[in-house]
Each structure stands twice: as C-alpha cells, then as structure tokens.
Amino acid sequence: MAGFVNNLLILLLLFQNICLGFRSPLSVFKRYKDTTTSLSSECLGSDQPVISFGLSDFALDIRMPGVTPKQSDTYLCMSIPLPVDDEAYVVDFKPHASMDTVHHMLLFGCNEPSSAENYWDCDEGTCKDKSNILYAWARNAPPTRLPKGVGFRVGGETGSRYFVLQVHYGDVSAFRDKHKDCSGVTLHLTHQKQPLIAGMYLMMSVNTVIPPGEKVVDADIACHYKRSPMHLFAYRVHTHRLGKVVSGYRVRNGQWTLIGRQSPQLPQAFYPVEYPVDVSYNDILAARCVFTGEGRTTETHIGGTANDEMCNFYIMYYMEAKHAVSYMTCTQNANPEMFRNIPNEANIPIPVKSDVLKMMHGHHEETKDSDTSYLLQQAKKEEAEILDQDFHIEEAVEWPGLDLKLGQVSGLALDPENNLVVFHRGDHLWDENSFDSKFVYQQRGLGPIEQNTILVLNPSNAKLLHSTGKSLFYLPHGLSVDKNGNYWVTDVALHQVFKLGASDKEPLLILGVALQPGSDKNHFCQPTDVAVDPITGSIYVSDGYCNSRIIQFSPNGLYMMQWGEETSLGRARPGQFRIPHSLALISDLSQLCVADRENGRIQCFRLETGEFTKEIKHKAFGRELFAVSYVPGGLLFAVNGMPYPGEAESVQGFVMNFSTGEIIDTFIPLRKSFEMPHDIVASEDRTVFVGDVHAKAVWKFASAEKMEHRSVKKAGIEVQETKESETIVEARLKNKPESTDPLKNTDKHLVQEASSTGVSFVLITTLLIIPVVVLLAILVFIRWRKTTVYGADGEHKLDSSSGRILGRLRGKGSGGINLGNFFASHKGYSRKGFDRLSTEGSDQEKDEDDGTDSEEECSASPLPPAPSSS
C-alpha cells in the first residue's frame, strides 16, 4: 500500500507541474484581468482580451467599448494596459474595422493615457507623456506589416506600458440605428527577444505660414542623421486640407533617394517603402510638403485645429536591438540651400478626384459620377486585403474552355463583371514570313481577320456571352478592359492601339498610324500591351518588339511622356528593356509593372514619373518572362517561356508576393501542356486564366484554399467538387516551396476573435489532464488486479511498472520531468515563433524553388538567340 501511496504522490506532483507549466503564461495576466472593465455585449472578443499562444506568445485585443458617436468627424480614444510587466515585442497587427463606420484608426504607445475613463473625446489628448505611433489603419490603404524579425519593444524598463487607440468616425450616418461600435486592432506580442527593433522618426514643420491666395507654398524639413544605421520600411504623410503632396528623401553625397511620396488627401496610413532605403551616420533626411493658400482669406499657420495646417512625414524603421532608439524627431531645416536640388516630382501635386476628397473627409454625398461607386467598391474590397500566402493554385480540370476552337491566343482580360475576355488571331498566324527586316507587315493581301477576335466567356462554364472584333485586325496581341468595360487592344501588324466599346463595331480611339512602324510620338513598332489607370484614365502602352519604351497618353490620346531604352551589352540595367511584353497596373500603389520578356524579369515604375522602383527576377523564370498580372492586396501572377536548349527551368506559372518579390507558389496544367503561355489574368478571388499562343488554348486555375469543396464518395473513391461542380485534381506543382514549420498553416489564425480562440487554453489543459486521469485509473486497476491475483508480491511489481512509465516522462538519465522532450515528441509541436510577413522589397531573393542564388548574383550570360515571334 505504501508503494501505491508513493505512486499517487508522484502523479500528483506530475499533474501539478503540468498545470503550473501552462498556468504561468496566463498568470502574468491576472493583474490585468482583475482590473479590466466589462464591455458591451455587442463587442465580440471583448470578454477575453488576452489570449495565450503558449509559453512566449500572446495576443491582445484592443477594442472600442461599444461606442455610438453622435456627430461626424468625432475622434474617440480608449486605453488598455500592457498585461505584463516584463519586456515584450509587438510583431503583428490585425485590424477590426469597416470603412462604412470608421475613417481611420491610430494606435499609440505611452506610459500615461490622458484619461482613466473607458473612452474619451480625443480632444482631451491621447497621452500625458510622450507617445509613439505604432500602427495606423485607414480605408482603402494597405495594412501595416513588420518585416520578419522586427518588433516594437514595449514594457520592461524603457517600453510603453499602455496602448491608446484613437478612432476617427468620419460620417455617423451609419449609426442611425444606434448600434454600438467595437472597432479596434489585435496585437500579436511575444516575449522572444527580437534581433531588430522598430521605431518611428517624425519629420515635422513647426513654423510654416501659408499666405491667403498663394498658389504654391513649400514647407521644407531637413536634419543630419547622427545615430547608428537604420533601415526604413514604411512611411506616412499628414497635412490638413491645403496639402497637395508630401515627399521624403534620404540625401547622401548630394544624391536624393526617395523614401516615399503621397497625397495627404488619400488615406493617411503607413505605406510600404517600395525600394529598400538605409540611413547611415551623417546622411540627411529631408521632406517637403506642398500647400496652396487658394480659397483662404487669412494666413494659415501650423496648428492642431481643422482650420490650421500640419506638415508631417513619418518614417517607420528598424535598427539592431543593441543600438535601438524607439522615437526620433526632426523639426528644423538644417540646409535650406539643398532644396534647390530636390527632385522635381516633389513639386508635382498628385491628382485626387473630388469624390475621393469627399470620402476622405467623411462626406458621403451621393453623386451621379460613375467613378464614385467604383472607388467605394474598390475601397471596400481593399479594406479587408491582408496578404495570405498559405495557398496554392491548381487547374480546374472540368472547365470546358480548354476545348474551345480558337486561333493563336494572344491576350486575356476580365471585364467589370469578371467575365473572361479572350483576344485571338482567328485563321491568321505570326510566322517568319509576317514581317520584313524593317518590321513592315508582308501579308496585307490576306486582309483582316474575318472571325470575331474578341470573345467574352462565362468564367464558370466557358459559355460564349458576346463576341466582336470582326474585320478589324491583322495580328492581335495585347488586351485590357477598363473600368467602363471598353476593350483596349494592340495589333502588331498594324502597329496600332485601339479602344473599342463593348457593343461598338468601330473603334472609339486609335493610336498610331496603320501599317507604319516608327519610334516617334505618333508611331509604334509592334506594340505589345496597353493598360488604363482606373483613377486618372491615363493610357500606358508597351512598345514593343522593335522599340524599348513605355509611353503614357492622356485619356483622350494625347502624348504625355515616355521612358525606357534598349538593353545594353552585359547585365540589363533598370529602365532598359528587351521586349516590354506585358503590363500590370497597380493602381492602389500608383505603379506599373512590366514583363521585360527577353531579360526574364519584372520591372516596376511609378505611374506619375516613370521612375524605376523595383525589379523582380528569379532563376526559376529562366531567360523569358512573358506576362504579368496583379491582384489588389499584394499578389502578382506571371508566366515564363520555354527553356533554351540545355537549360532546366520549366515553363510554368508563378504566384508572388508583390512587396517582397518572393515566389509563393508555382503551377502547371494537368491537361495538355504549356507550349508558349502568352498572357495571364487573375481575379480577386484568385481565379487565374492562362492563354497559350502556340497551344491555342486557355486554361483555368483556382486557389484550392478559396474554392468550396464538398466530398462525394462513389465506389469507395472520394471525389472533390467545387461549388460549380468542377472536379479538382491535386495539382502537380513543380518546385512548390514547402514549409517545414508545422505552425505555418495556423499562423494566419493566431490573431482571431477572442471568443473563438479563448478556448485554446482550456482545450490544452483538458487534453493534458485526460492522460493523467487515465494513467491514475490504470494504476489503480493494476494495483487491484495484482493484489487480487498475486497477493503481497504484486506490490513490488507495481512499483517497477509505474517506475518505467514515469521514467519515460522524466527522460533518459534525468531525475526530473522533462516536459520539453515530452511535448517535442508530439506531432504539431514547434518552438518556432510567429512568422511575420516581410514588406521589404528585395532584388536578391534566394530562389525558393531550388535554394540557389537568383540570376541577380550570377555573371552575365551570353546574349540569347533572336526571340521567337508571338
């Protein structure tokens, strides 16, 4: 009996250790939980603001406590204490807000909020001491993201002990039903020390005066940087109504490098620095705000009211932890003379439609302008866009569009109803006899194509909905559809660009001279693609096979500017092209990306200036990259060309993170094979179409994560069907980057509503208690059996048996319980932290497909053979 008692005591100690081991992360929240106030029942997740993710990570839910603003342009604040005393790091943010009710949110860190109330009017202030902005959210703006390994340090001896949430309610008409708002943000925090610490650098003008009626007034700020190196990854601009454009630069040895440039009348959130910028000791940080005094009858000064002005340029940066400074400011102009050399772009206002101005200032007046509904629709879609990388693309094998009888498929697009639009060449072919050495078309005697070259298909079943384009074209190439449903196409034989209405037989606009190649402002030479800015209406043409340039035209076809040049010998430099073949317009970031075909890369440029911003190039692309397509929210899709003899890179599709250039996924078809995939288009639900000029086919692919599957068992075989009854077969993904982290698939769920994830601790504890109870029951049963069968001899055997069981829990050669080894032996356990999505652009990514360096780091390869026609 004594042995049984000993065993029981050991089990109780084991149980106590297990419970203590999992209680300790939550015990630090006890002080916090005892002091929290109850929130509105309408606030989901507010009943458990702190959620543990294990021994080191936890989430903090920061929400408005069920408020109902009474008037428009109300600013409300609330505070919440950091639930731990020791140092922690904020590594990710998840917003909970709708643009229908919230104009923008700001999250501050400080040590003493301005009020101890549940919430208060922010006119009273946010913090009594110095405050740092940690996060900003605004409608129609990308979410703030921290690069991997970067965190905001809070708590401890030097970090903030309170978070203050400020919410701006622009238009309160949404509160006519008197409902309560619980907008906010969930923070993911960790106790794991981060190697890089995030901070904020604020550049602010304090003495600018704007005379009434003055057309242009500049406010300049500049400071010498005298600290350890820092790396910039996000920026935010801020003025009131008179601000036209705010630009920030690093100046080194007289060279101006753009950090960020934005209209302050657009959503004032943090935007990613598109091209990595580092700042070293003795560099100069410079910023300019451009104002106008038109419409004012008195001087306007810097101040905090709506009738005053402000000129702020915020820079979010990271530094090595040992040198980290969390907050720095610059309020002077150390070198006024230097601004004579500021790039001209800093003086050019960014146009913003009046509808956007109304929306940004909280006025939702109805208008008949068709652009309004478009912008609102886009804003709603983009408000929820948080890049989700954990998915893959696979072919929809039952889609009948692959069997359509088409000519050479040269272009694809989606119309405003998300119908698929196909541009094909009918019975015409582009071959070696099509052009002479001067690029003049040689087969005019064939006449134009007699078939309808533009086909509109139902994306679900490939049923023909509409067709047009008969007797208009000789050799179709590029296609896009604008927000009004007009078709924009290029013809390489005619050397022209056309705008066609969906129901018009004659073009609405023609650019270029028929059958005359050229390189001046009025001629093209085999133009490849066209894109139209949905906001400004500007037209961008990639020109082309025998020119190496991008040309911008006004909405009515007037020449505006051009950029680009032919690739020189050796490695291609930024802005050089060898067949700019396809365009993807990223309107939410004001950029244009170009598939630089024979250089095997993607180049991106600013829409307003044509300035180069980034290059995306991977070894997996091979020597040719044919087409590129963008989905708002950060996904870039592309297809490459067939490998040259002796090269291993296969022809396939790519999915990439636009911000970093990282390859997320690759895909190939199951039916037929890619021969020369010529164009690609993707929709916001991640449905992808690829058109092949040689195979004369169009494939449909879909994100397995987004498709609704249901299982149907037939003859013992499980068949998965989509909502559209399309059978999906597991894709043969080539060189798919596989995650070795078992937590990767759950990372996106870590910061969820507290009401749903709050059960995790209870579930873990229950699962740990059950084996202990079962073990105790087994020991009692063994004791009873051995006492019954063996008498007193069974007691010694019981001791040996239980000793072996506990020995396994203790670990080899250990006199104590090794819970680390115990849990590490179980599937799904990981010591790794939360993987954060990087926003740093990178031109030297490791190729994720084979682990080798990209071509960025390789020596220049010999010039390839002459490109094939397509």
DAHU-V746400 format. One record per backbone hydrogen bond with DSSP energy under -1.0 kcal/mol. NH is the residue of the N-H (numbers start at 1). CO is the residue of the C=O. E is the energy in kcal/mol with one decimal. If there is no record, write none. Layout:
nh: (NH | NH)
co: (CO | CO)
e: (E | E)
//
This chain:
nh: (5 | 6 | 7 | 8 | 9 | 10 | 11 | 12 | 13 | 14 | 15 | 16 | 17 | 18 | 19 | 20 | 21 | 22 | 23 | 24 | 27 | 29 | 30 | 33 | 34 | 43 | 44 | 46 | 51 | 53 | 58 | 59 | 60 | 61 | 62 | 64 | 66 | 67 | 73 | 73 | 74 | 76 | 77 | 78 | 80 | 82 | 88 | 89 | 90 | 91 | 92 | 94 | 96 | 101 | 102 | 103 | 104 | 105 | 106 | 107 | 108 | 109 | 110 | 114 | 120 | 122 | 124 | 125 | 128 | 132 | 134 | 135 | 137 | 139 | 141 | 150 | 151 | 152 | 154 | 155 | 156 | 159 | 161 | 162 | 163 | 164 | 165 | 166 | 167 | 168 | 169 | 175 | 176 | 178 | 181 | 184 | 185 | 186 | 187 | 188 | 189 | 190 | 191 | 196 | 197 | 198 | 199 | 200 | 201 | 202 | 203 | 204 | 205 | 210 | 213 | 214 | 217 | 219 | 221 | 222 | 223 | 225 | 230 | 231 | 232 | 233 | 234 | 235 | 236 | 238 | 243 | 244 | 246 | 247 | 248 | 249 | 250 | 251 | 252 | 255 | 257 | 259 | 260 | 262 | 266 | 269 | 271 | 273 | 279 | 282 | 283 | 284 | 285 | 286 | 287 | 288 | 289 | 290 | 291 | 292 | 293 | 296 | 300 | 303 | 309 | 312 | 313 | 314 | 315 | 316 | 317 | 318 | 319 | 321 | 323 | 328 | 330 | 334 | 338 | 339 | 340 | 341 | 346 | 347 | 348 | 357 | 358 | 359 | 360 | 361 | 362 | 363 | 372 | 374 | 375 | 376 | 377 | 378 | 379 | 380 | 381 | 382 | 383 | 385 | 391 | 394 | 396 | 397 | 399 | 403 | 404 | 406 | 410 | 411 | 413 | 415 | 418 | 420 | 421 | 422 | 423 | 424 | 425 | 428 | 434 | 436 | 439 | 442 | 446 | 447 | 449 | 454 | 455 | 456 | 457 | 458 | 462 | 465 | 466 | 468 | 471 | 477 | 480 | 482 | 485 | 487 | 488 | 489 | 490 | 491 | 492 | 495 | 496 | 497 | 498 | 499 | 500 | 508 | 509 | 511 | 515 | 516 | 518 | 528 | 531 | 533 | 537 | 539 | 540 | 541 | 542 | 543 | 545 | 546 | 549 | 550 | 551 | 552 | 553 | 554 | 557 | 560 | 561 | 563 | 565 | 567 | 576 | 577 | 581 | 581 | 584 | 586 | 589 | 591 | 592 | 593 | 594 | 595 | 596 | 596 | 597 | 597 | 598 | 600 | 601 | 602 | 603 | 604 | 605 | 606 | 607 | 610 | 613 | 614 | 616 | 621 | 622 | 625 | 626 | 627 | 629 | 631 | 634 | 635 | 636 | 637 | 638 | 639 | 640 | 641 | 647 | 653 | 654 | 655 | 656 | 657 | 658 | 661 | 664 | 665 | 667 | 678 | 679 | 681 | 683 | 686 | 688 | 689 | 690 | 691 | 692 | 693 | 697 | 699 | 701 | 702 | 704 | 707 | 710 | 712 | 714 | 717 | 719 | 721 | 722 | 725 | 728 | 733 | 744 | 746 | 749 | 750 | 752 | 756 | 757 | 758 | 760 | 763 | 764 | 765 | 766 | 767 | 768 | 769 | 770 | 773 | 774 | 775 | 776 | 777 | 778 | 779 | 780 | 781 | 782 | 783 | 784 | 785 | 786 | 787 | 788 | 789 | 790 | 793 | 794 | 795 | 797 | 798 | 799 | 800 | 801 | 802 | 803 | 804 | 805 | 806 | 807 | 808 | 809 | 810 | 811 | 814 | 818 | 822 | 823 | 824 | 826 | 829 | 847 | 851 | 857 | 858)
co: (1 | 2 | 3 | 4 | 5 | 6 | 7 | 8 | 9 | 10 | 11 | 12 | 13 | 14 | 15 | 16 | 17 | 18 | 19 | 20 | 23 | 26 | 27 | 29 | 30 | 40 | 42 | 43 | 59 | 57 | 189 | 51 | 187 | 49 | 185 | 183 | 64 | 181 | 169 | 170 | 169 | 167 | 120 | 165 | 163 | 161 | 154 | 190 | 152 | 188 | 188 | 186 | 184 | 98 | 98 | 168 | 168 | 137 | 166 | 135 | 164 | 132 | 162 | 126 | 77 | 75 | 121 | 122 | 112 | 109 | 107 | 107 | 105 | 103 | 138 | 147 | 196 | 90 | 88 | 160 | 85 | 155 | 110 | 110 | 80 | 108 | 78 | 106 | 76 | 104 | 74 | 172 | 173 | 175 | 67 | 96 | 62 | 94 | 60 | 92 | 58 | 89 | 56 | 149 | 319 | 151 | 317 | 326 | 315 | 328 | 313 | 330 | 311 | 300 | 293 | 211 | 291 | 289 | 287 | 332 | 285 | 283 | 279 | 318 | 277 | 316 | 316 | 271 | 314 | 312 | 240 | 290 | 262 | 288 | 260 | 286 | 257 | 284 | 255 | 252 | 250 | 248 | 248 | 246 | 263 | 267 | 235 | 233 | 230 | 225 | 280 | 251 | 223 | 249 | 221 | 247 | 219 | 245 | 217 | 242 | 214 | 293 | 210 | 309 | 301 | 238 | 203 | 236 | 201 | 234 | 199 | 231 | 197 | 195 | 320 | 200 | 202 | 222 | 335 | 336 | 337 | 338 | 343 | 344 | 345 | 353 | 354 | 355 | 356 | 357 | 359 | 358 | 369 | 370 | 371 | 372 | 373 | 374 | 375 | 376 | 377 | 378 | 379 | 382 | 389 | 702 | 700 | 395 | 396 | 400 | 401 | 404 | 423 | 423 | 421 | 419 | 415 | 457 | 413 | 455 | 411 | 453 | 408 | 425 | 431 | 440 | 436 | 434 | 443 | 444 | 473 | 468 | 422 | 466 | 420 | 463 | 458 | 456 | 456 | 454 | 449 | 490 | 488 | 486 | 482 | 500 | 480 | 498 | 478 | 496 | 475 | 491 | 491 | 511 | 489 | 509 | 487 | 499 | 499 | 497 | 494 | 513 | 524 | 542 | 540 | 538 | 533 | 553 | 531 | 551 | 529 | 549 | 526 | 525 | 543 | 563 | 541 | 561 | 539 | 558 | 554 | 552 | 552 | 550 | 575 | 577 | 573 | 565 | 579 | 595 | 593 | 591 | 586 | 586 | 605 | 584 | 603 | 582 | 594 | 601 | 579 | 595 | 578 | 597 | 596 | 616 | 594 | 614 | 592 | 611 | 590 | 606 | 604 | 604 | 602 | 618 | 619 | 597 | 639 | 639 | 637 | 635 | 631 | 631 | 656 | 629 | 654 | 627 | 652 | 624 | 644 | 667 | 638 | 665 | 636 | 662 | 634 | 657 | 655 | 655 | 653 | 691 | 691 | 689 | 687 | 683 | 701 | 681 | 699 | 679 | 697 | 676 | 692 | 690 | 688 | 394 | 392 | 703 | 721 | 719 | 717 | 714 | 712 | 710 | 726 | 722 | 720 | 731 | 741 | 743 | 746 | 747 | 750 | 753 | 753 | 754 | 757 | 759 | 760 | 761 | 762 | 763 | 764 | 765 | 766 | 769 | 770 | 771 | 772 | 773 | 774 | 775 | 776 | 777 | 778 | 779 | 780 | 781 | 782 | 783 | 784 | 785 | 786 | 790 | 791 | 792 | 793 | 794 | 795 | 796 | 797 | 798 | 799 | 800 | 801 | 802 | 803 | 804 | 805 | 806 | 807 | 811 | 809 | 818 | 819 | 820 | 823 | 826 | 852 | 847 | 854 | 855)
e: (-2.3 | -2.4 | -2.5 | -2.6 | -2.4 | -2.3 | -2.4 | -2.3 | -2.3 | -2.5 | -2.8 | -2.5 | -2.6 | -2.4 | -2.5 | -2.9 | -2.7 | -1.4 | -1.2 | -2.1 | -2.4 | -1.9 | -1.5 | -3.0 | -2.4 | -1.8 | -1.1 | -1.6 | -2.2 | -3.0 | -2.4 | -2.9 | -2.2 | -3.1 | -2.4 | -2.7 | -1.9 | -2.0 | -1.0 | -1.4 | -1.7 | -2.5 | -3.1 | -1.7 | -2.2 | -3.1 | -2.7 | -2.1 | -2.6 | -3.0 | -1.1 | -2.1 | -3.1 | -1.6 | -2.8 | -2.9 | -1.1 | -3.0 | -2.5 | -2.5 | -3.0 | -2.4 | -2.0 | -2.1 | -2.4 | -2.4 | -2.2 | -2.1 | -3.2 | -2.2 | -3.2 | -1.3 | -2.6 | -1.4 | -1.3 | -1.7 | -1.6 | -2.1 | -2.8 | -2.3 | -1.4 | -2.1 | -1.1 | -2.6 | -2.7 | -2.2 | -2.8 | -3.1 | -2.9 | -2.9 | -3.1 | -2.1 | -1.3 | -2.1 | -3.3 | -2.2 | -2.3 | -2.8 | -2.8 | -2.4 | -3.1 | -1.9 | -2.0 | -1.8 | -2.7 | -2.6 | -2.2 | -2.0 | -2.8 | -2.8 | -2.4 | -2.8 | -2.1 | -2.8 | -2.8 | -1.4 | -2.3 | -2.5 | -2.5 | -2.7 | -2.0 | -3.3 | -2.1 | -2.4 | -2.8 | -2.5 | -1.4 | -2.4 | -2.0 | -2.0 | -1.1 | -3.3 | -2.3 | -2.3 | -2.5 | -3.3 | -2.4 | -3.2 | -2.2 | -2.2 | -2.8 | -2.9 | -1.3 | -2.2 | -1.6 | -1.4 | -3.2 | -1.6 | -3.1 | -3.9 | -2.3 | -2.2 | -2.5 | -2.5 | -2.6 | -2.3 | -2.5 | -2.6 | -3.3 | -1.1 | -4.0 | -1.9 | -2.2 | -2.3 | -2.3 | -2.5 | -2.7 | -3.1 | -2.4 | -3.1 | -2.1 | -2.0 | -2.0 | -2.0 | -1.5 | -2.4 | -2.3 | -2.2 | -1.2 | -1.2 | -1.7 | -2.0 | -1.7 | -2.0 | -1.3 | -1.9 | -2.4 | -2.1 | -2.9 | -1.8 | -1.1 | -3.1 | -1.4 | -1.2 | -2.8 | -2.7 | -2.5 | -2.7 | -2.6 | -2.4 | -2.0 | -2.8 | -1.7 | -1.5 | -1.7 | -2.4 | -2.4 | -1.3 | -1.7 | -1.9 | -1.4 | -1.0 | -2.1 | -1.9 | -1.8 | -2.1 | -2.7 | -2.0 | -3.3 | -3.0 | -2.7 | -2.1 | -1.4 | -2.6 | -1.8 | -1.6 | -2.0 | -3.1 | -1.5 | -1.8 | -3.2 | -2.8 | -2.5 | -3.2 | -3.6 | -2.5 | -2.5 | -3.4 | -1.3 | -2.3 | -2.7 | -2.1 | -2.1 | -2.0 | -2.0 | -3.2 | -3.1 | -2.3 | -1.8 | -2.2 | -1.8 | -1.5 | -1.5 | -2.3 | -2.8 | -2.4 | -3.2 | -3.3 | -1.2 | -2.8 | -1.4 | -1.8 | -1.2 | -2.6 | -2.5 | -2.5 | -2.0 | -2.8 | -3.0 | -2.4 | -2.2 | -2.6 | -1.6 | -1.4 | -2.0 | -2.8 | -2.4 | -3.2 | -3.0 | -2.7 | -2.4 | -2.9 | -1.3 | -2.1 | -1.4 | -1.5 | -2.0 | -2.8 | -1.0 | -2.7 | -2.4 | -2.9 | -1.1 | -2.2 | -2.6 | -3.1 | -3.5 | -2.7 | -1.1 | -2.1 | -1.9 | -1.5 | -2.3 | -1.6 | -1.4 | -2.4 | -2.3 | -2.5 | -2.2 | -2.4 | -2.1 | -2.6 | -3.0 | -1.2 | -2.7 | -1.4 | -1.4 | -1.5 | -1.5 | -1.4 | -2.7 | -2.7 | -1.3 | -1.6 | -2.6 | -3.4 | -1.8 | -1.6 | -1.6 | -1.6 | -2.5 | -3.0 | -2.8 | -2.6 | -3.1 | -2.5 | -2.8 | -3.1 | -3.2 | -1.6 | -1.8 | -3.0 | -1.6 | -2.1 | -2.3 | -2.0 | -2.6 | -2.8 | -1.9 | -2.4 | -2.7 | -1.9 | -1.0 | -2.6 | -3.4 | -2.9 | -2.2 | -1.5 | -1.3 | -2.1 | -2.5 | -2.3 | -2.5 | -1.8 | -1.6 | -2.2 | -1.4 | -1.6 | -1.9 | -1.6 | -1.4 | -1.5 | -1.1 | -1.3 | -1.9 | -2.0 | -2.1 | -2.8 | -2.6 | -2.7 | -2.6 | -2.5 | -1.8 | -2.2 | -2.2 | -2.6 | -2.8 | -2.8 | -2.5 | -2.5 | -2.4 | -2.4 | -2.4 | -2.5 | -3.0 | -2.8 | -2.5 | -2.9 | -3.1 | -2.2 | -2.0 | -3.2 | -2.1 | -1.1 | -1.1 | -1.3 | -1.1 | -2.2 | -1.9 | -1.8 | -2.5 | -2.9 | -2.1 | -1.9 | -1.9 | -2.7 | -2.1 | -1.4 | -1.1 | -2.3 | -1.8 | -1.4 | -1.2 | -1.8 | -2.8 | -2.2 | -1.9 | -1.6 | -2.0 | -1.9 | -1.7 | -1.1)
//
